């Protein structure tokens, strides 16, 4: 079953070579008739290197998650550094979180759109790793969403933020191990 991507961007639709939207006429109907799918979009955006791009982005996000955890150990006062105050560390944690979440959402969307939920792309005998990766990815999305809601709106539950932070870091690591770790 193909999932068609409605778009009005000529670059994404491939329906024309001009830059003007009115001149081009790239519409949903043109996109649907061409048979291009979201998988094609992901492949085009990554120049055919979907797995490699996913590995790099996942590795970067996991490294940033470790950096974030380090910042919060300073922010919560567990580690004292003479050159870094708790408030600055907390702001850095929040800023990097604002960068990590959209990249994580992008990688997750690319993963689901391109690879789906099947074990077809798994190496022989490693289908369980794909299942674990899918579960870890969805758990990561859920825990991140809950953590963001607590930080932004449910401040009365902020006492649970360290536990959620540890869970997020653990799920980032598990997601990395079950995807990028297998190739590196």
VOPAGU-2260 file (C-alpha; in pm, 1 decimal, decimal comma):
REM VOPAGU-2260
SITE   aa  ch    i         X         Y         Z
SITE  UNK   A    0       0,0       0,0       0,0
SITE  UNK   A    1     150,0     329,5    -105,5
SITE  UNK   A    2     111,3     642,5     100,7
SITE  UNK   A    3      93,3     948,5    -119,4
SITE  UNK   A    4     237,1    1277,9      -4,7
SITE  UNK   A    5      28,6    1581,9     -92,6
SITE  UNK   A    6     257,9    1870,3    -175,9
SITE  UNK   A    7     265,2    2198,4    -359,0
SITE  UNK   A    8     642,6    2222,0    -370,4
SITE  UNK   A    9     774,7    2167,1    -722,5
SITE  UNK   A   10    1108,9    2041,8    -598,0
SITE  UNK   A   11     939,5    1764,2    -402,8
SITE  UNK   A   12     684,1    1673,5    -664,1
SITE  UNK   A   13     921,2    1649,9    -957,3
SITE  UNK   A   14     633,1    1751,3   -1181,5
SITE  UNK   A   15     811,9    2044,8   -1344,8
SITE  UNK   A   16    1140,9    2225,6   -1376,1
SITE  UNK   A   17    1027,6    2583,8   -1317,8
SITE  UNK   A   18    1032,3    2752,0    -979,3
SITE  UNK   A   19     696,3    2929,8    -990,0
SITE  UNK   A   20     409,4    2752,3    -823,3
SITE  UNK   A   21     147,7    2892,2   -1061,7
SITE  UNK   A   22     353,8    2804,7   -1369,0
SITE  UNK   A   23     435,9    2462,7   -1241,6
SITE  UNK   A   24      93,0    2339,2   -1141,9
SITE  UNK   A   25     233,7    2080,8    -900,0
SITE  UNK   A   26     -68,9    1967,8    -708,1
SITE  UNK   A   27    -192,3    1669,8    -514,7
SITE  UNK   A   28    -344,0    1520,7    -831,0
SITE  UNK   A   29     -15,6    1547,3   -1018,4
SITE  UNK   A   30     164,9    1390,7    -724,0
SITE  UNK   A   31     -83,7    1105,6    -691,6
SITE  UNK   A   32     -72,3    1031,3   -1064,9
SITE  UNK   A   33     306,3    1015,3   -1064,4
SITE  UNK   A   34     294,2     731,8    -809,3
SITE  UNK   A   35     561,3     892,6    -591,2
SITE  UNK   A   36     542,0     788,2    -228,0
SITE  UNK   A   37     676,1     910,4     103,9
SITE  UNK   A   38     944,2     644,2      68,4
SITE  UNK   A   39    1052,0     815,8    -254,0
SITE  UNK   A   40    1063,5    1150,2     -76,1
SITE  UNK   A   41    1282,2    1011,7     202,7
SITE  UNK   A   42    1509,6     845,5     -52,1
SITE  UNK   A   43    1538,5    1166,8    -255,1
SITE  UNK   A   44    1608,8    1386,2      47,8
SITE  UNK   A   45    1884,5    1150,5     164,7
SITE  UNK   A   46    2023,1    1094,5    -188,0
SITE  UNK   A   47    1955,5     724,4    -153,6
SITE  UNK   A   48    2149,8     691,1     171,1
SITE  UNK   A   49    1859,2     653,0     412,0
SITE  UNK   A   50    2030,7     415,7     653,2
SITE  UNK   A   51    2349,5     620,8     663,1
SITE  UNK   A   52    2165,3     948,2     727,9
SITE  UNK   A   53    1958,7     780,4     997,8
SITE  UNK   A   54    2274,4     643,1    1163,3
SITE  UNK   A   55    2446,1     982,6    1162,6
SITE  UNK   A   56    2141,3    1171,1    1294,0
SITE  UNK   A   57    2072,1     906,5    1559,3
SITE  UNK   A   58    2435,5     916,8    1672,2
SITE  UNK   A   59    2431,7    1296,6    1694,0
SITE  UNK   A   60    2104,9    1303,5    1888,1
SITE  UNK   A   61    2227,7    1036,3    2130,0
SITE  UNK   A   62    2551,6    1227,9    2189,5
SITE  UNK   A   63    2349,6    1544,8    2253,0
SITE  UNK   A   64    2129,8    1349,5    2496,4
SITE  UNK   A   65    2442,2    1260,5    2697,3
SITE  UNK   A   66    2545,2    1626,1    2689,6
SITE  UNK   A   67    2198,4    1721,3    2811,6
SITE  UNK   A   68    2217,7    1474,1    3097,0
SITE  UNK   A   69    2551,7    1622,1    3196,5
SITE  UNK   A   70    2406,3    1972,1    3191,1
SITE  UNK   A   71    2122,9    1872,0    3419,3
SITE  UNK   A   72    2356,2    1711,6    3671,4
SITE  UNK   A   73    2504,7    2059,4    3701,8
SITE  UNK   A   74    2161,2    2223,9    3683,0
SITE  UNK   A   75    2021,1    2011,0    3966,6
SITE  UNK   A   76    2332,7    2075,6    4176,6
SITE  UNK   A   77    2461,1    1715,9    4175,0
SITE  UNK   A   78    2788,2    1821,2    4009,2
SITE  UNK   A   79    2962,7    2152,1    4079,3
SITE  UNK   A   80    3185,5    2304,0    3812,6
SITE  UNK   A   81    3366,6    2633,7    3874,9
SITE  UNK   A   82    3313,6    2752,0    3516,5
SITE  UNK   A   83    2946,3    2653,7    3480,8
SITE  UNK   A   84    2660,2    2766,1    3701,6
SITE  UNK   A   85    2337,3    2574,0    3755,5
SITE  UNK   A   86    2119,0    2830,5    3580,4
SITE  UNK   A   87    2334,4    2840,0    3265,6
SITE  UNK   A   88    2348,5    2459,9    3262,1
SITE  UNK   A   89    1968,8    2438,8    3290,2
SITE  UNK   A   90    1925,6    2686,4    3004,5
SITE  UNK   A   91    2171,7    2488,9    2791,0
SITE  UNK   A   92    1976,4    2171,4    2872,7
SITE  UNK   A   93    1652,3    2331,8    2759,7
SITE  UNK   A   94    1806,7    2481,5    2444,7
SITE  UNK   A   95    1958,4    2152,4    2336,2
SITE  UNK   A   96    1626,8    1983,2    2409,2
SITE  UNK   A   97    1460,2    2226,3    2170,9
SITE  UNK   A   98    1707,0    2107,1    1905,9
SITE  UNK   A   99    1698,9    1735,8    1988,5
SITE  UNK   A  100    1320,5    1691,0    1982,9
SITE  UNK   A  101    1260,2    1805,6    1623,0
SITE  UNK   A  102    1557,8    1604,5    1495,6
SITE  UNK   A  103    1429,4    1299,7    1681,5
SITE  UNK   A  104    1082,2    1351,6    1535,9
SITE  UNK   A  105    1233,0    1381,7    1187,5
SITE  UNK   A  106    1437,9    1062,8    1226,5
SITE  UNK   A  107    1135,3     879,1    1365,3
SITE  UNK   A  108     913,7     995,3    1080,6
SITE  UNK   A  109    1180,1     898,4     826,1
SITE  UNK   A  110    1217,4     559,0     989,7
SITE  UNK   A  111     846,2     481,9     992,7
SITE  UNK   A  112     788,6     622,5     642,8
SITE  UNK   A  113    1078,1     440,3     480,5
SITE  UNK   A  114    1124,1     118,7     678,8
SITE  UNK   A  115     774,2      74,5     818,3
SITE  UNK   A  116     705,1    -181,2    1087,4
SITE  UNK   A  117     817,8    -498,9     912,8
SITE  UNK   A  118    1137,0    -693,0     969,7
SITE  UNK   A  119    1201,4    -719,7     593,7
SITE  UNK   A  120    1514,8    -505,3     613,8
SITE  UNK   A  121    1658,0    -689,4     915,3
SITE  UNK   A  122    1960,9    -911,4     882,3
SITE  UNK   A  123    1906,3   -1286,0     902,7
SITE  UNK   A  124    1812,2   -1385,3    1257,6
SITE  UNK   A  125    1794,7   -1027,5    1387,6
SITE  UNK   A  126    1425,4    -958,9    1347,1
SITE  UNK   A  127    1391,6    -920,8    1724,9
SITE  UNK   A  128    1626,7    -620,5    1711,7
SITE  UNK   A  129    1388,9    -444,9    1473,1
SITE  UNK   A  130    1095,2    -515,2    1705,8
SITE  UNK   A  131    1293,5    -385,7    2003,7
SITE  UNK   A  132    1393,3     -77,6    1803,4
SITE  UNK   A  133    1031,4      -1,3    1713,0
SITE  UNK   A  134     920,0     -42,9    2075,4
SITE  UNK   A  135    1206,7     172,1    2202,6
SITE  UNK   A  136    1130,2     440,6    1943,6
SITE  UNK   A  137     765,2     463,2    2038,3
SITE  UNK   A  138     849,1     454,6    2410,3
SITE  UNK   A  139    1099,8     735,9    2351,7
SITE  UNK   A  140     837,5     945,3    2173,2
SITE  UNK   A  141     590,3     887,9    2456,0
SITE  UNK   A  142     832,3     962,1    2739,1
SITE  UNK   A  143     962,8    1272,1    2559,2
SITE  UNK   A  144     607,2    1395,8    2511,1
SITE  UNK   A  145     525,4    1344,6    2878,8
SITE  UNK   A  146     848,6    1517,5    2983,7
SITE  UNK   A  147     774,8    1817,2    2761,6
SITE  UNK   A  148     420,8    1843,1    2899,2
SITE  UNK   A  149     554,1    1835,9    3256,4
SITE  UNK   A  150     816,8    2101,9    3183,0
SITE  UNK   A  151     579,5    2334,5    2998,0
SITE  UNK   A  152     242,8    2288,1    3169,4
SITE  UNK   A  153     232,5    2038,3    3458,8
SITE  UNK   A  154     497,8    2194,9    3677,8
SITE  UNK   A  155     351,3    2031,1    3985,4
SITE  UNK   A  156     498,8    1701,6    3860,3
SITE  UNK   A  157     848,4    1845,1    3810,5
SITE  UNK   A  158     981,9    1626,6    4092,7
SITE  UNK   A  159     960,1    1336,6    3843,1
SITE  UNK   A  160    1174,1    1510,8    3579,5
SITE  UNK   A  161    1501,6    1341,1    3681,4
SITE  UNK   A  162    1337,3     999,9    3640,6
SITE  UNK   A  163    1195,5    1098,9    3303,3
SITE  UNK   A  164    1534,9    1235,4    3201,4
SITE  UNK   A  165    1703,3     905,7    3287,4
SITE  UNK   A  166    1431,5     719,4    3097,3
SITE  UNK   A  167    1477,0     943,9    2792,2
SITE  UNK   A  168    1855,4     897,3    2795,5
SITE  UNK   A  169    1816,5     520,0    2836,7
SITE  UNK   A  170    1569,5     502,9    2548,2
SITE  UNK   A  171    1797,8     714,1    2326,9
SITE  UNK   A  172    2081,0     470,7    2399,2
SITE  UNK   A  173    1860,6     165,8    2337,0
SITE  UNK   A  174    1731,5     315,9    2012,9
SITE  UNK   A  175    2088,1     392,3    1904,8
SITE  UNK   A  176    2213,7      43,1    1993,1
SITE  UNK   A  177    1931,8    -124,9    1801,4
SITE  UNK   A  178    1987,1      87,9    1490,1
SITE  UNK   A  179    2320,1     266,7    1452,0
SITE  UNK   A  180    2506,9      45,2    1697,5
SITE  UNK   A  181    2449,8    -257,2    1477,4
SITE  UNK   A  182    2629,4     -87,6    1186,0
SITE  UNK   A  183    2914,9      87,9    1362,9
